[in-house]
Amino acid sequence: MNKIIIGIVALVIIGVGAWYFISHKGNGEQIGGAVTSSAPETKYTDPKQGEVAVVGAWDCLVRTDGSETTKDNCLFSLKGDDGKVYALDLSKVEVIGKGSDKAAKIRAVGTLGKSSESDLSGIFNYDAVLAVRVIQSAE
């Protein structure tokens, strides 16, 4: 039970951090550990060894018990064009690309983890955890 509570608290903190980074993006300023850019993106950031790039749409994780997810209790996820749902670990984001907060499609670069490795795998429906390093608009 304590692991579940700690896991929920951790994801809420990550979600709030993600909201802060996305809603307070600036013009080339550093926000926390992430750097935003006002320059138009000319190409995508290449994944490093062991990383993947996933393209999809912002979404909220869906609870396994069917209860409603609202804007106030949304834990960010990425609904990939590959049909999978990725829980997002946004604690290590280095770069937030211009317009990625309002983009209908985003591209996230990071490392994959199994959903079974998360304390929240029984609370939310998702296929994998994506520890994001870079978020960019895919439009």
Backbone as CSV, one residue per row, in Angstrom:
resi,resn,N_x,N_y,N_z,CA_x,CA_y,CA_z,C_x,C_y,C_z
1,MET,0.823,-1.189,0.000,0.000,0.000,0.000,0.869,1.256,0.000
2,ASN,1.952,1.244,0.819,2.840,2.402,0.867,3.517,2.646,-0.475
3,LYS,3.862,1.561,-1.197,4.490,1.718,-2.513,3.538,2.404,-3.476
4,ILE,2.269,2.059,-3.412,1.276,2.665,-4.302,1.150,4.150,-3.995
5,ILE,1.065,4.495,-2.719,0.941,5.897,-2.332,2.182,6.677,-2.762
6,ILE,3.368,6.119,-2.540,4.605,6.777,-2.948,4.644,6.932,-4.466
7,GLY,4.208,5.896,-5.187,4.171,5.955,-6.647,3.219,7.025,-7.143
8,ILE,2.047,7.125,-6.534,1.069,8.139,-6.936,1.628,9.529,-6.672
9,VAL,2.213,9.727,-5.512,2.805,11.027,-5.181,3.904,11.372,-6.189
10,ALA,4.738,10.386,-6.537,5.821,10.627,-7.501,5.265,11.037,-8.856
11,LEU,4.237,10.351,-9.323,3.667,10.706,-10.627,2.975,12.053,-10.591
12,VAL,2.334,12.398,-9.478,1.714,13.714,-9.362,2.790,14.789,-9.440
13,ILE,3.915,14.585,-8.756,5.007,15.552,-8.803,5.539,15.678,-10.229
14,ILE,5.710,14.553,-10.900,6.180,14.576,-12.291,5.169,15.303,-13.170
15,GLY,3.874,15.016,-12.973,2.825,15.675,-13.756,2.802,17.174,-13.545
16,VAL,2.924,17.611,-12.290,2.947,19.039,-11.990,4.190,19.672,-12.609
17,GLY,5.321,18.981,-12.517,6.537,19.491,-13.137,6.384,19.633,-14.647
18,ALA,5.761,18.640,-15.268,5.535,18.694,-16.712,4.636,19.862,-17.071
19,TRP,3.554,20.023,-16.298,2.648,21.145,-16.546,3.410,22.462,-16.434
20,TYR,4.255,22.588,-15.392,5.008,23.814,-15.199,5.927,24.088,-16.388
21,PHE,6.686,23.064,-16.805,7.599,23.242,-17.924,6.850,23.649,-19.183
22,ILE,5.738,23.001,-19.445,5.000,23.250,-20.681,4.301,24.599,-20.641
23,SER,3.687,24.953,-19.512,2.928,26.195,-19.446,3.816,27.422,-19.250
24,HIS,5.063,27.238,-18.847,5.956,28.364,-18.623,7.101,28.388,-19.618
25,LYS,6.872,27.839,-20.805,7.938,27.853,-21.792,8.252,29.299,-22.164
26,GLY,9.490,29.549,-22.510,9.896,30.918,-22.816,10.607,31.002,-24.135
27,ASN,11.318,32.080,-24.328,12.044,32.305,-25.566,13.531,32.124,-25.323
28,GLY,13.976,30.884,-25.344,15.371,30.608,-25.169,15.814,30.651,-23.717
29,GLU,14.888,30.693,-22.795,15.266,30.763,-21.393,15.386,29.374,-20.799
30,GLN,16.131,29.284,-19.727,16.261,28.003,-19.037,15.202,27.942,-17.955
31,ILE,14.450,26.857,-17.954,13.417,26.636,-16.949,13.754,25.322,-16.276
32,GLY,14.120,25.376,-15.008,14.551,24.157,-14.340,15.760,23.611,-15.065
33,GLY,15.729,22.333,-15.412,16.825,21.727,-16.148,16.606,21.749,-17.643
34,ALA,15.440,22.249,-18.107,15.120,22.223,-19.534,15.397,23.576,-20.165
35,VAL,15.768,23.563,-21.421,16.006,24.784,-22.166,14.969,24.869,-23.268
36,THR,14.246,25.989,-23.292,13.273,26.184,-24.358,13.950,26.946,-25.480
37,SER,13.364,26.889,-26.647,13.964,27.540,-27.798,12.915,28.334,-28.542
38,SER,13.256,29.574,-28.932,12.341,30.374,-29.728,12.679,30.260,-31.215
39,ALA,13.814,29.681,-31.542,14.216,29.524,-32.938,13.404,28.401,-33.577
40,PRO,13.034,28.576,-34.840,12.310,27.492,-35.511,13.163,26.232,-35.559
41,GLU,12.528,25.113,-35.311,13.267,23.854,-35.347,13.459,23.437,-36.798
42,THR,14.693,23.156,-37.172,14.976,22.779,-38.547,15.054,21.267,-38.708
43,LYS,15.312,20.569,-37.614,15.330,19.121,-37.679,15.071,18.568,-36.293
44,TYR,14.766,17.312,-36.255,14.504,16.660,-34.984,15.805,16.286,-34.293
45,THR,15.745,16.226,-32.971,16.874,15.741,-32.191,16.962,14.231,-32.378
46,ASP,18.131,13.755,-32.733,18.321,12.318,-32.921,18.358,11.607,-31.581
47,PRO,17.755,10.422,-31.513,17.870,9.632,-30.284,19.322,9.211,-30.062
48,LYS,19.738,9.214,-28.801,21.050,8.691,-28.448,20.953,7.172,-28.394
49,GLN,22.086,6.528,-28.251,22.094,5.074,-28.167,21.200,4.618,-27.006
50,GLY,20.311,3.673,-27.286,19.390,3.150,-26.279,18.095,3.934,-26.157
51,GLU,17.961,5.037,-26.910,16.746,5.843,-26.873,15.860,5.553,-28.078
52,VAL,14.611,5.937,-27.970,13.664,5.829,-29.070,12.995,7.186,-29.263
53,ALA,12.412,7.382,-30.437,11.599,8.566,-30.718,10.172,8.084,-30.941
54,VAL,9.225,8.698,-30.238,7.815,8.323,-30.360,7.030,9.559,-30.777
55,VAL,6.223,9.423,-31.817,5.371,10.509,-32.297,3.938,10.175,-31.922
56,GLY,3.227,11.172,-31.437,1.836,10.962,-31.052,1.225,12.237,-30.516
57,ALA,0.165,12.089,-29.721,-0.582,13.231,-29.187,-0.551,13.229,-27.663
58,TRP,-0.533,14.452,-27.077,-0.653,14.567,-25.626,-1.957,13.928,-25.184
59,ASP,-1.950,13.293,-24.028,-3.170,12.704,-23.473,-2.973,12.588,-21.964
60,CYS,-4.015,12.147,-21.285,-3.933,11.841,-19.854,-4.025,10.331,-19.699
61,LEU,-3.310,9.800,-18.712,-3.431,8.366,-18.444,-4.847,8.040,-18.023
62,VAL,-5.341,6.900,-18.456,-6.683,6.436,-18.110,-6.567,5.495,-16.923
63,ARG,-7.425,5.686,-15.939,-7.408,4.853,-14.731,-8.013,3.481,-15.025
64,THR,-7.469,2.447,-14.401,-7.961,1.084,-14.605,-9.351,0.888,-14.015
65,ASP,-9.719,1.702,-13.011,-11.044,1.546,-12.392,-12.140,2.286,-13.149
66,GLY,-11.770,2.958,-14.234,-12.755,3.641,-15.069,-13.144,5.020,-14.575
67,SER,-12.603,5.471,-13.435,-12.968,6.794,-12.937,-12.424,7.866,-13.876
68,GLU,-13.108,8.987,-13.888,-12.811,10.053,-14.831,-11.500,10.762,-14.505
69,THR,-10.750,11.067,-15.551,-9.539,11.868,-15.424,-9.892,13.273,-15.875
70,THR,-9.579,14.261,-15.047,-9.861,15.653,-15.378,-8.566,16.410,-15.573
71,LYS,-8.690,17.646,-16.002,-7.514,18.497,-16.190,-6.735,18.637,-14.880
72,ASP,-7.444,18.632,-13.760,-6.794,18.818,-12.463,-6.041,17.586,-11.977
73,ASN,-6.434,16.397,-12.423,-5.734,15.184,-11.959,-5.126,14.397,-13.115
74,CYS,-4.779,15.106,-14.179,-4.201,14.487,-15.368,-2.732,14.155,-15.146
75,LEU,-2.374,12.915,-15.417,-0.973,12.524,-15.490,-0.666,12.359,-16.971
76,PHE,0.268,13.164,-17.468,0.528,13.211,-18.902,0.935,11.861,-19.467
77,SER,0.420,11.617,-20.652,0.831,10.448,-21.411,0.944,10.858,-22.870
78,LEU,1.502,9.970,-23.648,1.622,10.172,-25.089,0.911,9.019,-25.757
79,LYS,-0.119,9.345,-26.532,-0.812,8.320,-27.306,-0.096,8.251,-28.648
80,GLY,0.740,7.214,-28.784,1.605,7.110,-29.949,0.877,6.745,-31.226
81,ASP,1.438,7.192,-32.341,0.899,6.812,-33.647,1.002,5.300,-33.857
82,ASP,1.824,4.638,-33.046,1.963,3.182,-33.127,0.844,2.451,-32.386
83,GLY,-0.109,3.224,-31.805,-1.239,2.624,-31.101,-0.994,2.366,-29.627
84,LYS,0.216,2.626,-29.147,0.539,2.386,-27.739,0.358,3.661,-26.919
85,VAL,0.127,3.467,-25.629,0.024,4.584,-24.693,1.264,4.560,-23.812
86,TYR,1.945,5.705,-23.737,3.186,5.814,-22.973,2.973,6.725,-21.769
87,ALA,3.187,6.185,-20.566,3.249,7.028,-19.375,4.548,7.814,-19.497
88,LEU,4.504,9.110,-19.207,5.677,9.944,-19.413,6.358,10.278,-18.090
89,ASP,7.635,9.996,-18.032,8.484,10.440,-16.926,9.194,11.681,-17.444
90,LEU,8.765,12.852,-16.980,9.287,14.114,-17.482,10.302,14.739,-16.536
91,SER,10.833,13.947,-15.637,11.759,14.476,-14.636,13.144,14.801,-15.198
92,LYS,13.482,14.313,-16.387,14.824,14.530,-16.941,14.788,15.221,-18.306
93,VAL,13.718,15.979,-18.559,13.610,16.679,-19.843,14.709,17.718,-19.937
94,GLU,15.450,17.686,-21.048,16.527,18.646,-21.295,16.099,19.747,-22.254
95,VAL,15.278,19.401,-23.239,14.894,20.363,-24.275,13.395,20.291,-24.509
96,ILE,12.761,21.481,-24.502,11.354,21.592,-24.875,11.314,22.435,-26.134
97,GLY,10.924,21.821,-27.242,10.915,22.520,-28.523,9.799,23.537,-28.627
98,LYS,10.028,24.553,-29.426,9.055,25.623,-29.642,7.730,25.042,-30.123
99,GLY,6.648,25.427,-29.471,5.315,25.033,-29.894,4.889,23.647,-29.470
100,SER,5.735,22.917,-28.762,5.383,21.544,-28.409,4.249,21.474,-27.396
101,ASP,4.036,22.571,-26.644,2.961,22.557,-25.654,1.585,22.679,-26.295
102,LYS,1.501,23.259,-27.481,0.213,23.452,-28.144,0.053,22.573,-29.385
103,ALA,1.054,21.796,-29.690,1.042,20.993,-30.908,0.049,19.841,-30.798
104,ALA,-0.643,19.579,-31.892,-1.541,18.430,-31.936,-0.732,17.136,-31.952
105,LYS,0.440,17.194,-32.550,1.354,16.036,-32.584,2.679,16.451,-31.987
106,ILE,3.206,15.572,-31.135,4.521,15.828,-30.562,5.432,14.649,-30.841
107,ARG,6.712,14.897,-30.694,7.732,13.862,-30.829,8.543,13.880,-29.542
108,ALA,8.565,12.745,-28.873,9.307,12.626,-27.619,10.459,11.648,-27.817
109,VAL,11.631,12.026,-27.328,12.821,11.184,-27.424,13.242,10.816,-26.008
110,GLY,13.467,9.531,-25.782,13.890,9.093,-24.460,14.050,7.586,-24.401
111,THR,14.140,7.063,-23.193,14.335,5.625,-23.002,13.040,4.973,-22.526
112,LEU,12.830,3.747,-22.989,11.630,2.996,-22.639,11.856,2.119,-21.419
113,GLY,10.818,2.013,-20.616,10.783,1.082,-19.495,9.494,0.292,-19.580
114,LYS,9.444,-0.855,-18.953,8.249,-1.688,-18.984,7.214,-1.154,-18.007
115,SER,5.946,-1.277,-18.385,4.885,-0.808,-17.497,4.864,-1.603,-16.204
116,SER,5.277,-2.860,-16.232,5.264,-3.696,-15.040,6.307,-3.263,-14.014
117,GLU,7.267,-2.421,-14.425,8.297,-1.932,-13.512,7.824,-0.735,-12.700
118,SER,6.649,-0.212,-13.008,6.121,0.962,-12.333,5.145,0.560,-11.245
119,ASP,5.155,1.303,-10.145,4.198,1.080,-9.066,2.776,1.394,-9.489
120,LEU,2.607,2.105,-10.591,1.278,2.538,-11.014,0.659,1.651,-12.080
121,SER,1.305,0.541,-12.398,0.817,-0.307,-13.476,-0.565,-0.873,-13.181
122,GLY,-0.958,-1.000,-11.928,-2.289,-1.498,-11.596,-3.325,-0.408,-11.467
123,ILE,-2.892,0.863,-11.513,-3.805,1.986,-11.322,-4.175,2.651,-12.645
124,PHE,-3.235,2.682,-13.587,-3.454,3.330,-14.883,-3.181,2.339,-16.009
125,ASN,-3.851,2.555,-17.130,-3.640,1.732,-18.320,-2.598,2.395,-19.220
126,TYR,-1.495,1.711,-19.463,-0.489,2.168,-20.412,0.389,0.987,-20.801
127,ASP,1.067,1.137,-21.935,1.875,0.044,-22.472,3.326,0.081,-22.018
128,ALA,3.868,1.284,-21.829,5.275,1.431,-21.451,5.475,2.791,-20.800
129,VAL,6.595,2.937,-20.120,6.989,4.217,-19.544,8.084,4.801,-20.437
130,LEU,7.941,6.059,-20.816,8.943,6.738,-21.629,9.585,7.828,-20.780
131,ALA,10.863,7.633,-20.440,11.630,8.648,-19.711,12.125,9.646,-20.750
132,VAL,11.479,10.799,-20.810,11.662,11.763,-21.895,12.882,12.649,-21.646
133,ARG,13.682,12.818,-22.713,14.812,13.750,-22.705,14.504,14.985,-23.543
134,VAL,13.767,14.796,-24.652,13.459,15.877,-25.576,11.986,15.804,-25.985
135,ILE,11.308,16.963,-25.985,9.938,17.057,-26.492,9.961,18.090,-27.608
136,GLN,9.403,17.716,-28.770,9.371,18.618,-29.918,8.021,18.521,-30.597
137,SER,7.630,19.588,-31.281,6.434,19.554,-32.106,6.721,18.655,-33.306
138,ALA,5.745,17.848,-33.679,5.910,16.982,-34.856,5.066,17.495,-36.010
139,GLU,4.675,18.745,-35.941,3.824,19.315,-37.000,4.661,20.053,-38.007
